[in-house]
Amino acid sequence: MEEVKTLVSVANDVKPQKTVLTYGTFDLFHVGHVRLLKRLRALGDRLVVGVSSDEFNTGKGKKSFCSFEERAEILLATEYVDAVFAENSWDQKRADVKRFNVDIFGMGSDWAGKFDDLKDCCDVVYLERTQDVSTTDIKKALAKISAEDVVELEQSLHSALEIVVNLASSVGRSK
């Protein structure tokens, strides 16, 4: 009987996990993503991320550079994300809040007010975005690079590599 009391008291001492939920495409993973995930994770004990599926992105008129599977793997490789699942529609969020027993629903400030309808089942927070970095801006910058620019960059890198190799071999001969 003493053993049962001990187990019950231990169970009563266990702090319930606070679960945070967010969503995103998380394409071309960058420091803005890392900082957002870090701040979201700090709000609770577990961070669950709904990653936009390739099919959902297509429906939104978006094309991801990385596949859903790759983006999910990248997120799981961070120290902040505990679980990922596919986001397949705009209207699945309420069911996901219930399914994952969510305490806090968090998004970037660019979504401010868009998910306030979830306030009846969890706290809703909007965190400031990292200034001067976004996947959209990265994609626009990459789109401006021409094939000629790539060839020129490659030639410059080969020239730099030749210089390094020549220096390394001349240093080796002088010993």
Buried (B, 14 or more C-beta within 10 A) or exposed (E): EEEEEEEEEEEEEEEEEBBBBBBBBBBBBBEBBBBBBEBBBEBBEBBBBBBBBBEBBEEEEBEBEBEBEBBBEBBEEBEBBBBBBBBEEEEBBBEBBEEBBBBBBBBBEEBBEEBEEBEEBBBBBBBEBBEEEBBEEBBEEEEEEEEEEEEEEEEEEEEEEEEEEEEEEEEEEEE
